[in-house]
Amino acid sequence: MEPKKYIVVATIGFTIDFVMRRVSDLGRENVSRIIAVSLDIGDESARKRVEGTFNVISRFLLGMNIQPGLQFIQSGKSVISSCRKILENAVSLSGNEGIVDLFLTGGSRVLVTSMLISALTLERNLAKKVQITSYGESFDTKFIMNVGQISAFISLGETHRQILEEIKKIGKEDFSPSDIIQELGIPKSTFYKKLDELRESGLISRTNGRWVIVEGILDIL
């Protein structure tokens, strides 16, 4: 039997039924573990409410052979570092082929923002194993993007960005590399070096003989 692919790290508040929606979308046979994360603001009644809701969901998860877990993060200056430790541990648990799905659809804005920052500041070898997922309130809009690709895009130099923009302009049409080289006024060797760096960063891929920008990055260009 192949190992399950996903560990879902989900920020939660009082309502966590959306976690079940994420499991359904990924396929319950593909999810090994749910790590629910909630912000502890020192309100005991609020904490018990979150625990009670999660306990109900846990029974369903166990019935699907998915390991549930709930972690509280104390509010304060250490929230981001606490979030990062949770993500690092999840990556470690995911194994060589697994993916950590960081599901940012519930919980307080402080928690969601802290988890997002912690993901974007992961070491590169860890970041490439994490994807950020967010759903619209009606579940009709989804945002899914690999953290490693986001980090690589943020650190791009000007020439890399210009090449991506030119590839985007060309779109699905066939093109000659010389067209971009001439347009940007850069040496041929520089163009191919930058192109290879973009490929290694996971920002472009070779499809049917053409260079294409990966879907998530195309959305933010």
C-alpha positions, -999 to 999 in steps of 0.1 A, spaced: 0 0 0 13 34 -9 18 59 19 -8 86 22 3 119 6 -11 147 27 -8 160 63 -32 189 67 -23 217 91 -55 237 96 -60 269 115 -93 267 133 -117 287 155 -150 276 168 -163 261 135 -141 235 119 -165 216 95 -145 231 66 -117 207 76 -139 178 66 -145 196 33 -107 198 27 -104 161 35 -131 153 10 -114 174 -17 -80 158 -11 -96 123 -9 -97 107 25 -75 79 13 -48 105 6 -48 122 41 -28 106 69 -31 132 96 -50 164 106 -32 189 128 -57 215 139 -41 247 153 -60 272 175 -49 304 193 -52 302 231 -61 337 243 -64 326 279 -102 322 279 -109 288 294 -145 286 281 -134 294 245 -107 267 248 -132 241 259 -156 251 231 -128 245 205 -119 212 222 -155 200 222 -160 208 185 -127 192 176 -136 160 196 -167 156 174 -147 159 142 -120 136 156 -144 106 157 -152 110 121 -115 113 112 -105 82 132 -133 63 113 -116 73 81 -82 61 94 -69 97 97 -50 107 128 -64 138 144 -45 162 166 -52 196 182 -25 221 192 -31 254 210 -7 283 206 -4 308 234 -10 343 222 20 366 225 52 374 208 62 338 202 31 330 180 51 330 147 79 308 161 54 284 175 36 282 141 70 275 124 77 246 148 44 230 140 51 232 103 86 219 107 73 190 127 46 183 101 72 183 73 92 158 93 62 135 97 53 137 61 83 117 49 101 119 16 71 120 -7 45 137 15 31 172 13 20 194 41 -13 212 32 -14 244 52 -51 251 53 -58 288 62 -95 290 62 -104 293 99 -93 308 131 -83 344 141 -66 368 117 -36 368 141 -32 330 138 -37 329 101 -12 357 95 13 342 118 10 308 102 14 324 67 46 343 78 60 312 94 55 292 62 72 319 41 102 320 63 108 282 63 141 269 50 139 262 13 142 224 16 112 225 39 92 252 21 90 231 -11 71 204 8 44 228 20 15 242 0 -8 270 12 -45 264 7 -74 288 13 -111 286 4 -136 314 -1 -165 315 23 -188 298 -1 -161 273 -11 -164 283 -48 -129 300 -48 -97 282 -39 -61 294 -36 -35 267 -36 2 275 -40 35 258 -31 55 278 -5 88 270 -21 76 285 -53 64 317 -36 97 321 -18 116 315 -50 95 341 -68 100 367 -40 138 363 -42 139 367 -80 162 392 -96 150 417 -122 161 397 -152 143 366 -140 111 385 -136 115 401 -171 119 367 -186 88 354 -168 68 384 -180 79 379 -216 69 342 -214 35 352 -200 30 377 -229 37 350 -254 13 327 -237 5 295 -256 21 307 -288 54 292 -300 83 315 -297 120 317 -304 143 323 -275 160 349 -297 128 370 -296 131 373 -258 169 378 -259 164 406 -284 135 422 -265 154 422 -232 188 430 -247 207 403 -228 234 379 -239 222 345 -250 243 327 -223 226 349 -196 192 341 -210 197 303 -208 214 305 -174 184 325 -160 159 301 -177 176 271 -161 175 288 -127 138 295 -131 133 258 -139 153 246 -109 132 269 -87 101 252 -99 87 284 -115 86 272 -151 84 238 -167 89 223 -202 56 211 -216 52 197 -251 84 214 -262 74 248 -247 85 266 -216 54 274 -195 50 292 -161 35 271 -134 -1 278 -126 3 295 -92 31 318 -103 12 328 -134 -16 340 -112 6 366 -94 26 379 -124 
